[in-house]
Structure formats: C-alpha cells, structure tokens
C-alpha cells in the first residue's frame, strides 16, 4: 500500500484533535504545531485551512455513508428490520466518532463547509426518499407520506437527536439511543411494529 504524502496524514490527525479540543474551532498555528509541519505543508496538501476542514468533513460523511450502506444490511429482512438496523449502524458510527457532535451540529459554520453539508444532505434526502417509496410499495410505510418531505423531516430530527444524545451525561449506549430514535422514526413512518 502506498504511503500517504509526508505531512498530509499528520495534518488530518492534528485537525481532528484540534477540532475536538477546540469544540469545533481549529486555530491554524496550533494545528500546524500539533502536526509538526509548516504552514506551507498545509497549503501544499489542502490549499487552505478550509480545504483541510473540508477534507475532514468529507472523510466523516464518507464514513457515515459506509456505515449505513445497504451492504451492511441483511437482504432477506423486512424493510422495517433493515431500517431499524440502519438506524443502529448510524448511532454506533456517531457514538464512535468524536467529531460527530461538532460536524452534525456545526459543520456548516464556514461557507465552504455549508455548501458541502447542503449537498450531502440533499443527496441523503434523495436516497432516503427512494427508500421510503420502496417501503410504501411494500406496504410497511404510511402511503400518505410525501417521501421527500418525510426524508427531510426524519434526517433533520435524527441528526439533532443524536447530537442531544451525545451531549447527555452520561450519553446513552448504542442500544438505548437506537431505541429512542427508532420509536420516533417508526411513529413518523406509521410503522405498527417498531422492530
């Protein structure tokens, strides 16, 4: 496997650590000092501080996409069971990633990140709407729901709820957090059996 370019990985690691330590803020001087590289290395690899933050943002959402992908769900399960499992995978990913409360809550603070976040959410809403339509065709989701509206409503609510769960002291475990979210998701979709 080829080695990543010198300094690139150090900058990514340092940026993650700075964001967590700074509650979503990453001071450029502290970041390069933590990475042990020059400011020039940051500009060489990412073009700007925003470019580095965009790389962190994209890495987080790529990981999220992978965690909730159909590849991790049983093909023979009902739509309801698959979505319950998808919700659990989402919760587990967010609980395992210390950037979750920052990126799910504040990812769009910088204009470039706001554009990335908006594009990601639109894509996720489109995919979710197709999935909801499939659930409606199977008779497992309330047929009176408008899929795009329901998808946007559920994604927004789930995002905010996960952030709130992560900030509770102590935060709920994966099973408890999933149960809380699934109860609300199932009610929204008109699912009688909540798994």
N, C-alpha and C positions, 0 to 999 in steps of 0.2 A: 504494500500500500504506500503511495507517495506521501512524503511528509508535507504538512501544510507549510506555506511560506513563513520564514522566520518573522516573528512578531505578530502575525495575524491572530493565531490562537491565543497568545498572551493578551492581546488587546480585547478579544472577545471574553475571555475569562475575567479579566480585570473590569470590563464594563459591566458584566453581570454582578460581580461583587460590589462595585461602586453603586449600582442601581439599588441593590438590596440594602446596603449600608446607608445610602442617602435617601431612602424612602421614595425612590423614583428619580432622583437627581444624580447626575454624574458630572462632576467637575473635571474639566479637561486635564488640568495639571495633576490632580490626584489620580486620575485614570492612567495617564502615561507613566507616572511614578510607580503605581501599583504593578503595571505591566512590565516595567523595567525596560521600556523602549523610549525612543524620542517622539516628539510631536510629529516629526516628519514621517515616521513609520505609520502613524495613524492616517495621515493624509495619503500616503503611498497605497495603503491597503484598502481604505474606505472612502477616500476623497474628502471627508469631513467628519466631524463629531456626529452629525445627523446621519451620515452614511453608516457609521458604526452602530448607532442606535437602531437604524433600520434593519441592519443585519441581525441584531439581537431579536428584534420584533419578528422578523420573518422566520428565524430559527424557532422561536417559541410557537408560532402558529403552524409551521410545518410539522412540528412535533405533535401539536394538538390534532391536526388533520390525520396524522398517522395513528394516533391513539384511538380515535373514534371511527376509523375507516371500517368499511364492511368486511375487510379481510380478517378482522378480529372478532367477527360475529358469526354465530352458527347459522348456516344456510337453511337448515331444516326447522328452525324455530319460528314461532308466530311473529308477526310484526311487533306486537306488544312486547314480547320477551326480548326481541332484538333491540328495541329502543330502550328498554329498561337496562339492558347490558351496556348499550352505548352510553347511557347516562352515567353508569358506574365507571366506565373507562374514562369519561370526561372528568368526573370528580377525582378519580385516582391520579390522573395526569396533573390536574391543577393542584392537588394537595402535595404532590411530589416536587413540583417546580416552584422554588421560592420567588420567581418573578411573577407568578400568577396574579397575586393581588395588585401588583403595580401595573401590569400590562392590561389586565381585564378592566381595571378601574381608570387608569390614566394613560393608556397607550397613545391616545391622540393628542397629548399635550402640545407637541411640536407639529407644525403644519404638515411636514413630510410624513410623519407618523400617522396623523389624522387621515391623510389620503390612503395610506396603506391599510389602516384599520377599516375605513369605509369600504374599500374594495374587497377586503377579506370578508367582512360581514355580508356584503351583497352576494358574494359567491356562496357563502354558507347558507344564507336565506334561500337562494335559488335551489341549492341541493336539498335543503330541508323541505321546501315546498313540494319538490318532486316526490320526496319520501312520504310526505303527508298524503299526497294524492294516491300513492300506492296503498297506504293504509286505509284510505277511504274506499278504494276499489276492492280491497279485501274485506270490507265491512267492519274493520276494527276501529276506525276513526270516524267521528261525527261527520256525516256527509254535508252538513250545513255550513261547515267552516270554510272560509276562503283560505286556501293553503298558504299563499304568500303572507297574508296578514297573520295567520296563526304561527307561521315560522318566525316572523319578526318578533311577535309577542313573546313566544317561548324562549327564543335565543336571548333577547334582552333581559327577560326575567331570570333566566338561568344564570346568565353572566353576573348580574347584580347579586343574586342569591349566593353564588359561590364566593364572591368577594366578601359578603357579610359572614358567611360560614367560616372563611379563613381567618377572619379578624376576631372571631369569638374566642373567649378564654375559658376553658380550653376549646380549641376547634373540635367539631365532631369528627369521628372517624369516617372512613370511606363509606361503610355500610349505612351509618346513621345519616350522613349527608345525602347519600343517594336516595334513601327512603324519603327524606324531607322533600327533595326536588321532584322525585317521581310522583309523589302524591299530587303535587300541583300540576305537573305535566299531564298526568293521566286525567285529571279533572278538566283541564283545558281541552284535551282531545276527545272528551266524552267516553273514555275507556272505562268500562264497568269493572273489569278485573284488572287491578293495578299490579299484576305480577305477583 
